[in-house]
Amino acid sequence: MAIEINDSNFEQIVMKSDKPVLVDFWAVWCGPCRMVGPIVEELSKEYEGRAVVGKVDVDNNPNISMNFGIRNIPTLLFFKNGQVVDKQVGAVPKAVLANKLNAQLS
């Protein structure tokens, strides 16, 4: 299950992680976000122990969204060592996200 990331736990979960982190910026009212959501959940199970997969509700956590310049959702950011190393905007097939996550595992 993808971790719920919010303003209070973002630093600990994402910035201090010793594993690559995939963060899905989404909202309840966003149609494409609902398409990406199940894919993010699948990735969280498949990469358990190797990567951290989480979700940020942009409506409830505006500070994180603003800090990273999130203007369109879904936006998926890939972090490694506390830095954004890749980004995907919009709904894409699972293989695209898996490839981007795999690139951070090496």
Secondary structure, DSSP 8 states (H G I E B T S, - for coil): --EE--TTTHIIIIIT-SS-EEEEEE-TT-HHHHHHHHHHHHHHHHTTTT-EEEEEETTT-HHHHHHTT--SSSEEEEEETTEEEEEEES---HHHHHHHHHHHH-
